[in-house]
Amino acid sequence: MKARDPIADLRRIAFLLERANEATYRVRAFRSAAKALSALPAAELTERASAGTLTELAGVGDVTARCVAESLAGEEPVYLRRLVATEGSDLDAEATALRTALRGDCHTHSDWSDGGSPIEEMALAAVELGHEYLVLTDHSPRLTVARGLTAARLRRQLDHVEQVNAALPEGFRILTGIEVDILADGSLDQDEELLARLDVVVGSVHSGLNDERAKMTRRMLAAIANPHLDILGHCTGRMVSSRPIGITGPGDRGHRARTRKESDFDADAVFAACAEHDVAVEINSRPERQDPPKRLIRRALEAGCRFAINTDAHAPGQLDWQRFGCERAALCGVPADRVVNTWSAEDLVDWTRKRS
């Protein structure tokens, strides 16, 4: 039998584990092995697999070595076959139609902040999923736990994205962006000049989540009125699950995401302001967030808001989590024409430029 590509199989396994929200150490085992083995000449890889010496290499364990041997023998690795066979249930017709209409993802992270993979890997995973664009939104400086980008680092990232875009397949592009902290007074945590340069600005509250209702409302309203803010990210800040968060980058300390109640704010006032200022409300697809809850999605829809169905992905496999956001959006009756990432990259950027 013709040999398969063992490195591609290892990366595919890691992708599927990320998509299934499996524990970080499992994902890291396959990504580490893929990285270690990709540096070997093909002949040495085959020779080591035959001799059973792959595990002598740092980053390669018994399970990953077995997968490589099966790939080289022309067989789909058993580990990969089991993952594919146990994937989640299919989407219903409405959610499928909405997922098919999406052309990109407006909230993603790389290893420049607390993500687990380089920008290039995130982009290529998005290409494989059929996206036309990916908005890179690493954190802003105040979120030090997530290695937020200072103004200087963000400028370097913009130069790097330009270089990466030049090497990506035709028809796909990385859009520049940021997930900027909404500070206590409602201001945005980055230089105004830099925010004006970015294609998409997602603003989220990450601190003071237990602020009293009136204070939190004033804070959010001030941010929404800022002409640089395009998307209001995970607006309640809630965590509904204690499952592993699946981050595999420097922000991963082996902890588990804790449950956290919703922030208290005047939802009607906030969504009315989003509609007035044409700020999209994010439907965050992370399984442990499911933010906003369905009752608030419906209220935002009634208020006339636009939406962005985003993954908040911190690893390549998490880019396929949009299906979860689409399920919740479809249950609430959100039509595709109210979702900004059903637009082309050109139309999306035209919208953000006109807004600011």
C-alpha positions as YAML, in Angstrom:
chain: A
units: angstrom
residues:
- id: 1
  name: MET
  ca: [0.00, 0.00, 0.00]
- id: 2
  name: LYS
  ca: [1.13, 3.55, -0.73]
- id: 3
  name: ALA
  ca: [2.40, 5.33, 2.36]
- id: 4
  name: ARG
  ca: [0.30, 8.13, 3.85]
- id: 5
  name: ASP
  ca: [1.74, 11.40, 5.11]
- id: 6
  name: PRO
  ca: [2.41, 10.66, 8.81]
- id: 7
  name: ILE
  ca: [2.99, 14.32, 9.73]
- id: 8
  name: ALA
  ca: [-0.35, 15.31, 8.19]
- id: 9
  name: ASP
  ca: [-2.05, 12.47, 10.09]
- id: 10
  name: LEU
  ca: [-0.56, 13.62, 13.40]
- id: 11
  name: ARG
  ca: [-1.68, 17.19, 12.75]
- id: 12
  name: ARG
  ca: [-5.15, 15.99, 11.76]
- id: 13
  name: ILE
  ca: [-5.45, 14.06, 15.03]
- id: 14
  name: ALA
  ca: [-4.42, 17.18, 16.98]
- id: 15
  name: PHE
  ca: [-6.99, 19.22, 15.06]
- id: 16
  name: LEU
  ca: [-9.79, 16.77, 15.84]
- id: 17
  name: LEU
  ca: [-8.78, 16.62, 19.52]
- id: 18
  name: GLU
  ca: [-8.89, 20.43, 19.70]
- id: 19
  name: ARG
  ca: [-12.26, 20.49, 18.00]
- id: 20
  name: ALA
  ca: [-13.56, 17.95, 20.53]
- id: 21
  name: ASN
  ca: [-12.25, 20.15, 23.38]
- id: 22
  name: GLU
  ca: [-10.02, 17.36, 24.67]
- id: 23
  name: ALA
  ca: [-7.38, 17.94, 27.35]
- id: 24
  name: THR
  ca: [-4.40, 20.09, 26.40]
- id: 25
  name: TYR
  ca: [-1.80, 17.39, 27.07]
- id: 26
  name: ARG
  ca: [-3.40, 15.10, 24.47]
- id: 27
  name: VAL
  ca: [-3.28, 17.79, 21.81]
- id: 28
  name: ARG
  ca: [0.26, 18.77, 22.70]
- id: 29
  name: ALA
  ca: [1.47, 15.17, 22.36]
- id: 30
  name: PHE
  ca: [0.47, 15.01, 18.69]
- id: 31
  name: ARG
  ca: [1.53, 18.55, 17.78]
- id: 32
  name: SER
  ca: [4.92, 18.06, 19.47]
- id: 33
  name: ALA
  ca: [5.47, 14.80, 17.64]
- id: 34
  name: ALA
  ca: [4.51, 16.37, 14.31]
- id: 35
  name: LYS
  ca: [6.94, 19.23, 14.90]
- id: 36
  name: ALA
  ca: [9.79, 16.91, 15.92]
- id: 37
  name: LEU
  ca: [9.33, 14.50, 13.03]
- id: 38
  name: SER
  ca: [8.84, 17.16, 10.36]
- id: 39
  name: ALA
  ca: [12.51, 18.08, 10.84]
- id: 40
  name: LEU
  ca: [13.66, 14.57, 9.88]
- id: 41
  name: PRO
  ca: [14.57, 13.57, 6.32]
- id: 42
  name: ALA
  ca: [11.94, 11.20, 4.90]
- id: 43
  name: ALA
  ca: [14.43, 8.34, 4.68]
- id: 44
  name: GLU
  ca: [15.41, 8.64, 8.34]
- id: 45
  name: LEU
  ca: [11.76, 8.79, 9.39]
- id: 46
  name: THR
  ca: [11.03, 5.54, 7.52]
- id: 47
  name: GLU
  ca: [14.18, 3.90, 8.86]
- id: 48
  name: ARG
  ca: [13.40, 4.81, 12.48]
- id: 49
  name: ALA
  ca: [9.80, 3.62, 12.12]
- id: 50
  name: SER
  ca: [11.03, 0.25, 10.82]
- id: 51
  name: ALA
  ca: [13.63, -0.06, 13.57]
- id: 52
  name: GLY
  ca: [11.23, 1.03, 16.31]
- id: 53
  name: THR
  ca: [13.46, 3.93, 17.40]
- id: 54
  name: LEU
  ca: [11.06, 6.84, 16.89]
- id: 55
  name: THR
  ca: [10.48, 7.10, 20.64]
- id: 56
  name: GLU
  ca: [14.15, 7.91, 21.14]
- id: 57
  name: LEU
  ca: [13.35, 11.36, 19.74]
- id: 58
  name: ALA
  ca: [12.21, 14.09, 22.13]
- id: 59
  name: GLY
  ca: [8.49, 14.71, 21.77]
- id: 60
  name: VAL
  ca: [7.62, 11.28, 20.33]
- id: 61
  name: GLY
  ca: [5.82, 8.75, 22.51]
- id: 62
  name: ASP
  ca: [4.52, 5.23, 22.02]
- id: 63
  name: VAL
  ca: [1.10, 6.31, 20.75]
- id: 64
  name: THR
  ca: [2.40, 8.86, 18.25]
- id: 65
  name: ALA
  ca: [5.10, 6.46, 17.05]
- id: 66
  name: ARG
  ca: [2.45, 3.80, 16.43]
- id: 67
  name: CYS
  ca: [0.40, 6.31, 14.40]
- id: 68
  name: VAL
  ca: [3.47, 7.13, 12.28]
- id: 69
  name: ALA
  ca: [4.18, 3.47, 11.61]
- id: 70
  name: GLU
  ca: [0.58, 2.86, 10.54]
- id: 71
  name: SER
  ca: [0.66, 5.89, 8.23]
- id: 72
  name: LEU
  ca: [3.90, 4.79, 6.59]
- id: 73
  name: ALA
  ca: [2.34, 1.36, 6.05]
- id: 74
  name: GLY
  ca: [-0.44, 3.04, 4.08]
- id: 75
  name: GLU
  ca: [-3.06, 2.58, 6.80]
- id: 76
  name: GLU
  ca: [-5.22, 5.24, 8.37]
- id: 77
  name: PRO
  ca: [-3.96, 5.32, 11.98]
- id: 78
  name: VAL
  ca: [-6.34, 3.56, 14.36]
- id: 79
  name: TYR
  ca: [-6.34, 6.61, 16.65]
- id: 80
  name: LEU
  ca: [-7.42, 8.86, 13.77]
- id: 81
  name: ARG
  ca: [-10.04, 6.38, 12.57]
- id: 82
  name: ARG
  ca: [-11.63, 6.23, 16.03]
- id: 83
  name: LEU
  ca: [-11.72, 10.03, 16.30]
- id: 84
  name: VAL
  ca: [-13.45, 10.35, 12.94]
- id: 85
  name: ALA
  ca: [-15.95, 7.61, 13.83]
- id: 86
  name: THR
  ca: [-16.95, 9.29, 17.10]
- id: 87
  name: GLU
  ca: [-17.39, 12.87, 15.86]
- id: 88
  name: GLY
  ca: [-20.38, 14.86, 17.03]
- id: 89
  name: SER
  ca: [-23.89, 14.77, 15.59]
- id: 90
  name: ASP
  ca: [-24.83, 16.56, 12.41]
- id: 91
  name: LEU
  ca: [-26.29, 20.07, 12.47]
- id: 92
  name: ASP
  ca: [-29.94, 20.56, 11.68]
- id: 93
  name: ALA
  ca: [-30.92, 22.24, 8.40]
- id: 94
  name: GLU
  ca: [-31.15, 25.80, 9.76]
- id: 95
  name: ALA
  ca: [-27.81, 25.65, 11.58]
- id: 96
  name: THR
  ca: [-26.17, 24.00, 8.56]
- id: 97
  name: ALA
  ca: [-27.40, 26.76, 6.26]
- id: 98
  name: LEU
  ca: [-26.04, 29.39, 8.61]
- id: 99
  name: ARG
  ca: [-22.68, 27.63, 8.97]
- id: 100
  name: THR
  ca: [-22.43, 27.32, 5.18]
- id: 101
  name: ALA
  ca: [-23.09, 31.05, 4.81]
- id: 102
  name: LEU
  ca: [-20.17, 32.02, 7.05]
- id: 103
  name: ARG
  ca: [-17.13, 33.18, 5.10]
- id: 104
  name: GLY
  ca: [-14.73, 33.89, 7.95]
- id: 105
  name: ASP
  ca: [-14.10, 34.14, 11.67]
- id: 106
  name: CYS
  ca: [-13.74, 37.51, 13.40]
- id: 107
  name: HIS
  ca: [-12.23, 36.45, 16.76]
- id: 108
  name: THR
  ca: [-9.11, 34.26, 16.91]
- id: 109
  name: HIS
  ca: [-5.83, 34.12, 18.83]
- id: 110
  name: SER
  ca: [-2.28, 33.06, 18.03]
- id: 111
  name: ASP
  ca: [0.88, 32.39, 20.01]
- id: 112
  name: TRP
  ca: [1.59, 36.10, 19.92]
- id: 113
  name: SER
  ca: [-0.70, 36.28, 22.96]
- id: 114
  name: ASP
  ca: [-2.32, 33.29, 24.68]
- id: 115
  name: GLY
  ca: [-3.00, 31.07, 21.68]
- id: 116
  name: GLY
  ca: [-1.16, 27.83, 21.10]
- id: 117
  name: SER
  ca: [-0.14, 28.04, 17.45]
- id: 118
  name: PRO
  ca: [1.65, 30.40, 15.06]
- id: 119
  name: ILE
  ca: [-0.39, 32.73, 12.87]
- id: 120
  name: GLU
  ca: [0.54, 30.67, 9.81]
- id: 121
  name: GLU
  ca: [-0.93, 27.46, 11.29]
- id: 122
  name: MET
  ca: [-4.15, 29.20, 12.27]
- id: 123
  name: ALA
  ca: [-4.48, 30.62, 8.78]
- id: 124
  name: LEU
  ca: [-3.86, 27.31, 7.00]
- id: 125
  name: ALA
  ca: [-6.41, 25.57, 9.24]
- id: 126
  name: ALA
  ca: [-8.94, 28.26, 8.27]
- id: 127
  name: VAL
  ca: [-8.16, 27.64, 4.59]
- id: 128
  name: GLU
  ca: [-8.82, 23.92, 5.05]
- id: 129
  name: LEU
  ca: [-12.19, 24.71, 6.65]
- id: 130
  name: GLY
  ca: [-13.18, 26.71, 3.58]
- id: 131
  name: HIS
  ca: [-12.90, 30.17, 5.11]
- id: 132
  name: GLU
  ca: [-12.09, 33.14, 2.90]
- id: 133
  name: TYR
  ca: [-10.56, 35.14, 5.75]
- id: 134
  name: LEU
  ca: [-9.50, 34.99, 9.37]
- id: 135
  name: VAL
  ca: [-9.44, 38.02, 11.66]
- id: 136
  name: LEU
  ca: [-6.46, 37.83, 14.02]
- id: 137
  name: THR
  ca: [-7.49, 39.35, 17.36]
- id: 138
  name: ASP
  ca: [-4.78, 38.79, 19.94]
- id: 139
  name: HIS
  ca: [-5.22, 40.46, 23.31]
- id: 140
  name: SER
  ca: [-4.40, 44.04, 24.29]
- id: 141
  name: PRO
  ca: [-1.67, 45.02, 26.82]
- id: 142
  name: ARG
  ca: [-3.64, 45.25, 30.08]
- id: 143
  name: LEU
  ca: [-4.41, 41.52, 29.93]
- id: 144
  name: THR
  ca: [-0.91, 40.55, 31.03]
- id: 145
  name: VAL
  ca: [-1.93, 36.99, 31.94]
- id: 146
  name: ALA
  ca: [-2.62, 36.47, 28.22]
- id: 147
  name: ARG
  ca: [0.59, 38.21, 27.06]
- id: 148
  name: GLY
  ca: [-1.40, 41.07, 25.60]
- id: 149
  name: LEU
  ca: [0.26, 43.02, 22.81]
- id: 150
  name: THR
  ca: [1.81, 46.38, 23.56]
- id: 151
  name: ALA
  ca: [1.59, 49.01, 20.83]
- id: 152
  name: ALA
  ca: [5.12, 48.12, 19.72]
- id: 153
  name: ARG
  ca: [4.38, 44.38, 19.53]
- id: 154
  name: LEU
  ca: [1.12, 45.01, 17.67]
- id: 155
  name: ARG
  ca: [2.98, 47.08, 15.08]
- id: 156
  name: ARG
  ca: [5.42, 44.20, 14.61]
- id: 157
  name: GLN
  ca: [2.50, 41.81, 14.25]
- id: 158
  name: LEU
  ca: [0.97, 43.97, 11.53]
- id: 159
  name: ASP
  ca: [4.22, 43.77, 9.56]
- id: 160
  name: HIS
  ca: [4.34, 39.99, 10.10]
- id: 161
  name: VAL
  ca: [0.75, 39.52, 8.94]
- id: 162
  name: GLU
  ca: [1.57, 41.38, 5.74]
- id: 163
  name: GLN
  ca: [4.40, 38.93, 5.07]
- id: 164
  name: VAL
  ca: [2.25, 35.88, 5.89]
- id: 165
  name: ASN
  ca: [-0.55, 37.08, 3.62]
- id: 166
  name: ALA
  ca: [1.87, 37.28, 0.71]
- id: 167
  name: ALA
  ca: [2.57, 33.53, 1.08]
- id: 168
  name: LEU
  ca: [-1.00, 32.28, 1.64]
- id: 169
  name: PRO
  ca: [-3.18, 30.68, -1.06]
- id: 170
  name: GLU
  ca: [-4.86, 33.09, -3.44]
- id: 171
  name: GLY
  ca: [-8.39, 33.98, -2.36]
- id: 172
  name: PHE
  ca: [-7.63, 33.85, 1.37]
- id: 173
  name: ARG
  ca: [-6.37, 36.62, 3.64]
- id: 174
  name: ILE
  ca: [-5.72, 37.36, 7.28]
- id: 175
  name: LEU
  ca: [-7.46, 40.52, 8.41]
- id: 176
  name: THR
  ca: [-5.77, 42.54, 11.12]
- id: 177
  name: GLY
  ca: [-7.53, 42.99, 14.41]
- id: 178
  name: ILE
  ca: [-7.43, 42.91, 18.18]
- id: 179
  name: GLU
  ca: [-9.51, 41.77, 21.12]
- id: 180
  name: VAL
  ca: [-9.18, 44.97, 23.08]
- id: 181
  name: ASP
  ca: [-10.02, 45.16, 26.76]
- id: 182
  name: ILE
  ca: [-12.90, 47.42, 27.72]
- id: 183
  name: LEU
  ca: [-11.41, 49.25, 30.68]
- id: 184
  name: ALA
  ca: [-13.22, 50.35, 33.85]
- id: 185
  name: ASP
  ca: [-14.16, 53.73, 32.35]
- id: 186
  name: GLY
  ca: [-15.28, 52.22, 29.05]
- id: 187
  name: SER
  ca: [-12.16, 53.27, 27.13]
- id: 188
  name: LEU
  ca: [-10.37, 50.79, 24.85]
- id: 189
  name: ASP
  ca: [-6.98, 49.39, 25.83]
- id: 190
  name: GLN
  ca: [-4.85, 50.38, 22.81]
- id: 191
  name: ASP
  ca: [-3.59, 53.49, 21.02]
- id: 192
  name: GLU
  ca: [-6.28, 55.24, 18.99]
- id: 193
  name: GLU
  ca: [-3.94, 55.48, 16.00]
- id: 194
  name: LEU
  ca: [-3.41, 51.72, 16.01]
- id: 195
  name: LEU
  ca: [-7.10, 50.92, 16.45]
- id: 196
  name: ALA
  ca: [-7.79, 53.07, 13.38]
- id: 197
  name: ARG
  ca: [-5.30, 50.98, 11.35]
- id: 198
  name: LEU
  ca: [-6.90, 47.63, 12.17]
- id: 199
  name: ASP
  ca: [-9.49, 45.93, 9.98]
- id: 200
  name: VAL
  ca: [-11.67, 44.68, 12.87]
- id: 201
  name: VAL
  ca: [-11.77, 45.60, 16.57]
- id: 202
  name: VAL
  ca: [-13.46, 43.23, 19.03]
- id: 203
  name: GLY
  ca: [-13.98, 44.74, 22.50]
- id: 204
  name: SER
  ca: [-14.50, 42.56, 25.59]
- id: 205
  name: VAL
  ca: [-14.73, 42.98, 29.34]
- id: 206
  name: HIS
  ca: [-12.16, 40.79, 31.10]
- id: 207
  name: SER
  ca: [-11.90, 42.46, 34.49]
- id: 208
  name: GLY
  ca: [-14.32, 43.75, 37.10]
- id: 209
  name: LEU
  ca: [-16.89, 41.23, 35.90]
- id: 210
  name: ASN
  ca: [-18.75, 41.51, 39.21]
- id: 211
  name: ASP
  ca: [-19.23, 45.28, 38.94]
- id: 212
  name: GLU
  ca: [-22.67, 46.43, 39.99]
- id: 213
  name: ARG
  ca: [-25.29, 46.78, 37.27]
- id: 214
  name: ALA
  ca: [-25.24, 50.55, 36.70]
- id: 215
  name: LYS
  ca: [-21.44, 50.71, 36.60]
- id: 216
  name: MET
  ca: [-21.14, 47.81, 34.16]
- id: 217
  name: THR
  ca: [-23.84, 49.32, 31.94]
- id: 218
  name: ARG
  ca: [-22.08, 52.71, 31.80]
- id: 219
  name: ARG
  ca: [-18.80, 50.97, 31.03]
- id: 220
  name: MET
  ca: [-20.26, 48.99, 28.13]
- id: 221
  name: LEU
  ca: [-22.20, 51.94, 26.72]
- id: 222
  name: ALA
  ca: [-19.06, 54.08, 26.66]
- id: 223
  name: ALA
  ca: [-17.18, 51.38, 24.75]
- id: 224
  name: ILE
  ca: [-20.00, 50.85, 22.26]
- id: 225
  name: ALA
  ca: [-20.03, 54.59, 21.51]
- id: 226
  name: ASN
  ca: [-16.33, 54.45, 20.58]
- id: 227
  name: PRO
  ca: [-16.16, 54.61, 16.76]
- id: 228
  name: HIS
  ca: [-13.28, 52.11, 16.68]
- id: 229
  name: LEU
  ca: [-15.30, 49.28, 18.28]
- id: 230
  name: ASP
  ca: [-16.83, 46.95, 15.70]
- id: 231
  name: ILE
  ca: [-17.88, 43.84, 17.68]
- id: 232
  name: LEU
  ca: [-18.89, 43.48, 21.34]
- id: 233
  name: GLY
  ca: [-17.21, 40.25, 22.46]
- id: 234
  name: HIS
  ca: [-18.71, 37.62, 24.85]
- id: 235
  name: CYS
  ca: [-20.87, 40.28, 26.48]
- id: 236
  name: THR
  ca: [-21.82, 38.54, 29.75]
- id: 237
  name: GLY
  ca: [-18.38, 37.03, 30.50]
- id: 238
  name: ARG
  ca: [-20.02, 33.86, 31.76]
- id: 239
  name: MET
  ca: [-18.48, 30.39, 31.94]
- id: 240
  name: VAL
  ca: [-21.00, 27.57, 31.90]
- id: 241
  name: SER
  ca: [-18.64, 24.61, 31.96]
- id: 242
  name: SER
  ca: [-15.60, 23.42, 33.87]
- id: 243
  name: ARG
  ca: [-14.31, 21.40, 30.91]
- id: 244
  name: PRO
  ca: [-10.68, 21.94, 29.85]
- id: 245
  name: ILE
  ca: [-10.25, 25.19, 27.97]
- id: 246
  name: GLY
  ca: [-7.99, 23.56, 25.39]
- id: 247
  name: ILE
  ca: [-5.42, 26.37, 25.13]
- id: 248
  name: THR
  ca: [-1.99, 25.02, 24.25]
- id: 249
  name: GLY
  ca: [0.10, 28.19, 24.32]
- id: 250
  name: PRO
  ca: [1.93, 30.23, 26.94]
- id: 251
  name: GLY
  ca: [-1.36, 31.08, 28.62]
- id: 252
  name: ASP
  ca: [-1.94, 27.42, 29.47]
- id: 253
  name: ARG
  ca: [-1.09, 26.64, 33.06]
- id: 254
  name: GLY
  ca: [-2.86, 23.30, 33.17]
- id: 255
  name: HIS
  ca: [-5.91, 24.86, 34.82]
- id: 256
  name: ARG
  ca: [-9.54, 24.20, 34.03]
- id: 257
  name: ALA
  ca: [-12.06, 26.84, 33.11]
- id: 258
  name: ARG
  ca: [-14.24, 27.54, 36.13]
- id: 259
  name: THR
  ca: [-17.93, 28.25, 35.97]
- id: 260
  name: ARG
  ca: [-18.70, 31.95, 36.31]
- id: 261
  name: LYS
  ca: [-22.01, 33.76, 36.51]
- id: 262
  name: GLU
  ca: [-23.08, 36.39, 33.99]
- id: 263
  name: SER
  ca: [-22.13, 40.01, 34.52]
- id: 264
  name: ASP
  ca: [-25.11, 42.17, 35.43]
- id: 265
  name: PHE
  ca: [-25.95, 45.00, 33.03]
- id: 266
  name: ASP
  ca: [-28.98, 46.61, 31.38]
- id: 267
  name: ALA
  ca: [-29.21, 44.38, 28.32]
- id: 268
  name: ASP
  ca: [-31.93, 46.44, 26.65]
- id: 269
  name: ALA
  ca: [-29.84, 49.62, 26.91]
- id: 270
  name: VAL
  ca: [-26.67, 47.87, 25.73]
- id: 271
  name: PHE
  ca: [-28.30, 46.21, 22.73]
- id: 272
  name: ALA
  ca: [-30.13, 49.41, 21.80]
- id: 273
  name: ALA
  ca: [-26.75, 51.17, 21.78]
- id: 274
  name: CYS
  ca: [-25.24, 48.39, 19.63]
- id: 275
  name: ALA
  ca: [-28.06, 48.84, 17.11]
- id: 276
  name: GLU
  ca: [-27.70, 52.64, 17.18]
- id: 277
  name: HIS
  ca: [-23.92, 52.61, 16.68]
- id: 278
  name: ASP
  ca: [-24.00, 49.56, 14.36]
- id: 279
  name: VAL
  ca: [-21.79, 47.46, 16.65]
- id: 280
  name: ALA
  ca: [-22.22, 43.72, 16.11]
- id: 281
  name: VAL
  ca: [-22.97, 41.46, 19.08]
- id: 282
  name: GLU
  ca: [-20.70, 38.43, 19.18]
- id: 283
  name: ILE
  ca: [-22.20, 34.95, 19.47]
- id: 284
  name: ASN
  ca: [-19.20, 33.27, 21.06]
- id: 285
  name: SER
  ca: [-18.94, 29.61, 20.04]
- id: 286
  name: ARG
  ca: [-16.60, 28.35, 22.77]
- id: 287
  name: PRO
  ca: [-18.33, 25.42, 24.51]
- id: 288
  name: GLU
  ca: [-17.44, 26.69, 27.97]
- id: 289
  name: ARG
  ca: [-18.79, 30.18, 27.24]
- id: 290
  name: GLN
  ca: [-21.97, 29.90, 25.09]
- id: 291
  name: ASP
  ca: [-22.13, 33.67, 25.42]
- id: 292
  name: PRO
  ca: [-24.54, 35.38, 25.22]
- id: 293
  name: PRO
  ca: [-27.23, 32.99, 26.46]
- id: 294
  name: LYS
  ca: [-30.10, 32.36, 24.07]
- id: 295
  name: ARG
  ca: [-32.50, 34.70, 25.85]
- id: 296
  name: LEU
  ca: [-30.07, 37.59, 25.25]
- id: 297
  name: ILE
  ca: [-29.49, 36.61, 21.62]
- id: 298
  name: ARG
  ca: [-33.23, 36.92, 21.12]
- id: 299
  name: ARG
  ca: [-33.29, 40.34, 22.82]
- id: 300
  name: ALA
  ca: [-30.41, 41.57, 20.68]
- id: 301
  name: LEU
  ca: [-32.22, 40.31, 17.58]
- id: 302
  name: GLU
  ca: [-35.38, 42.16, 18.60]
- id: 303
  name: ALA
  ca: [-33.30, 45.31, 19.20]
- id: 304
  name: GLY
  ca: [-32.13, 45.21, 15.57]
- id: 305
  name: CYS
  ca: [-28.50, 44.24, 16.23]
- id: 306
  name: ARG
  ca: [-26.09, 42.68, 13.82]
- id: 307
  name: PHE
  ca: [-24.16, 39.62, 14.98]
- id: 308
  name: ALA
  ca: [-20.78, 37.95, 14.49]
- id: 309
  name: ILE
  ca: [-20.59, 34.18, 15.01]
- id: 310
  name: ASN
  ca: [-17.01, 33.69, 16.20]
- id: 311
  name: THR
  ca: [-14.96, 30.88, 17.69]
- id: 312
  name: ASP
  ca: [-12.58, 32.80, 19.97]
- id: 313
  name: ALA
  ca: [-10.22, 30.02, 18.84]
- id: 314
  name: HIS
  ca: [-6.87, 29.60, 20.59]
- id: 315
  name: ALA
  ca: [-5.82, 26.58, 18.52]
- id: 316
  name: PRO
  ca: [-6.40, 25.39, 14.92]
- id: 317
  name: GLY
  ca: [-8.96, 22.70, 15.75]
- id: 318
  name: GLN
  ca: [-11.09, 25.20, 17.65]
- id: 319
  name: LEU
  ca: [-11.73, 27.08, 14.40]
- id: 320
  name: ASP
  ca: [-14.38, 24.47, 13.64]
- id: 321
  name: TRP
  ca: [-16.36, 25.45, 16.74]
- id: 322
  name: GLN
  ca: [-18.48, 27.88, 14.72]
- id: 323
  name: ARG
  ca: [-20.98, 25.05, 14.40]
- id: 324
  name: PHE
  ca: [-21.86, 25.51, 18.09]
- id: 325
  name: GLY
  ca: [-22.54, 29.21, 17.65]
- id: 326
  name: CYS
  ca: [-24.59, 28.50, 14.53]
- id: 327
  name: GLU
  ca: [-26.74, 26.02, 16.44]
- id: 328
  name: ARG
  ca: [-27.58, 28.61, 19.10]
- id: 329
  name: ALA
  ca: [-28.10, 31.39, 16.54]
- id: 330
  name: ALA
  ca: [-30.44, 29.20, 14.48]
- id: 331
  name: LEU
  ca: [-32.48, 28.27, 17.55]
- id: 332
  name: CYS
  ca: [-33.00, 31.99, 18.18]
- id: 333
  name: GLY
  ca: [-33.99, 32.71, 14.58]
- id: 334
  name: VAL
  ca: [-30.94, 34.80, 13.64]
- id: 335
  name: PRO
  ca: [-30.98, 35.23, 9.83]
- id: 336
  name: ALA
  ca: [-27.78, 35.05, 7.80]
- id: 337
  name: ASP
  ca: [-28.16, 38.60, 6.56]
- id: 338
  name: ARG
  ca: [-27.76, 39.90, 10.12]
- id: 339
  name: VAL
  ca: [-24.40, 38.12, 10.58]
- id: 340
  name: VAL
  ca: [-21.40, 40.22, 9.51]
- id: 341
  name: ASN
  ca: [-19.09, 37.30, 8.82]
- id: 342
  name: THR
  ca: [-21.38, 36.02, 6.10]
- id: 343
  name: TRP
  ca: [-19.99, 38.97, 4.13]
- id: 344
  name: SER
  ca: [-16.88, 38.97, 1.97]
- id: 345
  name: ALA
  ca: [-13.67, 40.34, 3.44]
- id: 346
  name: GLU
  ca: [-14.06, 43.45, 1.30]
- id: 347
  name: ASP
  ca: [-17.60, 44.12, 2.52]
- id: 348
  name: LEU
  ca: [-16.62, 43.47, 6.13]
- id: 349
  name: VAL
  ca: [-13.72, 45.93, 5.96]
- id: 350
  name: ASP
  ca: [-15.87, 48.48, 4.12]
- id: 351
  name: TRP
  ca: [-18.36, 48.28, 7.01]
- id: 352
  name: THR
  ca: [-15.72, 48.74, 9.70]
- id: 353
  name: ARG
  ca: [-14.10, 51.64, 7.82]
- id: 354
  name: LYS
  ca: [-17.42, 53.43, 7.35]
- id: 355
  name: ARG
  ca: [-18.25, 52.97, 11.01]
- id: 356
  name: SER
  ca: [-15.03, 54.58, 12.21]
...
